[in-house]
Every structure is written in structure tokens, then in C-alpha cells.
Amino acid sequence: MAEDRFDLPQGTLDLLILKVVALGPLHGYAIAQRMQALSRNVVQVQQGSLYPALHRLENRGLLRAEWKESDTGREAKFYSLTARGRARLGAEEAGWRRLSEAIAAILAAEAGTP
């Protein structure tokens, strides 16, 4: 359902890409598919957002890319996490967990709560 999908908050796409690639090397289209599957179709990333983000993460040394043959027999750029990317992923995950817990606490508050 279209109403079950949300725009990603600024900066979230990089975190999600790093997490998905940490699960194993993938090419761009497969990254988008895995993200969509893991999110139960809530997160759907358009190519116009995904590929610039992949290039940005590669340029920052967080991902490395290698041309390989895909399942379809075509050459594709497969992305994997670098040591620097793994460290960034850990820091980003910790930050998002803290933020989501804080938001959950606010949303759970009831009238009269200080």
C-alpha cells in the first residue's frame, strides 16, 4: 500500500545501505531489493537516490566496489563494506537506537507525565 510507505529521514539512506551491504556484497539493484524485502515493502529506494548514495559512500571510503558477473550473467558493480564503513555503521546504529528509544519514550507518554 502506498500509504504504508514513508520518506526516509535525511541521512537514513546511508545507514540502511551500510547495514544491507554488511550482510554480504551486493550490486545496486539487489541492495534496493533487499532493503525493500527487509522492510516489508515500506522502504523503496529509487535509483535516482540509491546510486548517488552508493557513489558517495564509495568516495568516502565506506564501501568498496568490484565488477563481477551477476546472477543474470551481466557485469555489475558489487559493493562491500570497508573497515571504515563497518566502524561508521556501528556508530550510526548506536545513534539511531538511542534516538528511536527516545522517540518511543515520548510517544508512550501519557497526560500528566512530567
C-alpha positions in Angstrom: 0.0 0.0 0.0 1.3 3.4 -0.9 0.1 4.9 2.4 2.3 2.4 4.3 5.5 3.9 2.7 7.3 6.8 4.2 10.0 9.2 3.0 13.3 8.4 4.7 14.6 11.0 7.1 17.7 12.8 6.0 20.8 10.7 6.4 18.9 7.4 6.9 19.6 6.0 3.4 23.4 5.8 4.0 22.8 3.9 7.2 20.5 1.5 5.6 22.9 0.9 2.7 25.8 0.2 5.0 23.6 -2.2 7.0 22.4 -4.1 4.0 25.9 -4.3 2.5 27.2 -5.5 5.8 25.0 -8.6 5.3 27.1 -9.5 2.2 28.3 -8.0 -1.0 25.5 -6.9 -3.4 25.1 -4.9 -6.6 22.9 -1.8 -6.5 19.6 -3.3 -7.7 20.0 -6.1 -5.2 20.6 -3.6 -2.4 17.4 -1.9 -3.2 15.5 -5.2 -3.4 16.9 -6.5 0.0 16.1 -3.2 1.6 12.5 -3.4 0.4 12.2 -7.1 1.5 13.7 -6.5 4.9 11.4 -3.5 5.5 8.3 -5.5 4.4 7.8 -3.2 1.4 7.8 0.0 3.5 11.3 1.2 2.3 11.5 1.5 -1.5 14.6 3.4 -2.8 14.5 4.9 -6.2 17.6 4.5 -8.5 17.9 8.3 -8.5 18.6 8.2 -4.8 20.4 4.9 -4.5 23.2 5.2 -7.0 24.4 8.7 -5.9 24.4 7.4 -2.3 26.5 4.3 -3.3 29.0 6.5 -5.1 29.2 8.9 -2.2 29.8 6.1 0.3 32.4 4.6 -2.0 34.2 8.0 -2.4 34.2 8.4 1.4 35.9 5.0 1.7 33.0 3.3 3.5 32.3 1.0 0.6 34.5 -0.7 -2.0 33.2 -1.7 -5.4 34.3 -4.6 -7.6 32.9 -5.5 -11.0 31.6 -9.1 -11.1 29.2 -11.2 -13.0 25.7 -11.0 -11.6 23.1 -13.8 -11.4 21.8 -12.7 -14.8 25.2 -13.1 -16.4 25.8 -9.4 -16.8 28.6 -7.4 -15.3 27.6 -5.4 -12.2 29.3 -3.4 -9.6 29.2 -5.3 -6.3 29.6 -3.3 -3.1 31.1 -4.5 0.1 31.8 -2.8 3.4 35.3 -1.5 4.3 36.7 -1.5 7.8 36.0 2.2 7.9 32.4 1.5 6.7 32.0 -1.1 9.4 33.1 1.4 12.1 30.7 4.1 10.8 27.9 1.5 10.7 28.4 0.7 14.4 28.4 4.4 15.3 25.3 5.2 13.2 23.4 2.2 14.5 24.1 3.2 18.1 22.9 6.7 17.4 19.7 5.6 15.7 18.9 3.1 18.5 19.3 5.9 21.1 17.1 8.3 19.0 14.4 5.7 18.4 14.3 4.8 22.1 13.9 8.5 23.0 11.2 8.9 20.4 9.4 5.8 21.6 9.5 7.1 25.2 8.0 10.4 24.1 5.3 8.7 22.1 4.4 6.4 25.1 4.0 9.4 27.4 0.5 10.0 28.7 -1.2 13.1 30.0 0.3 14.2 33.3 3.7 12.7 32.6 6.4 15.2 33.5 
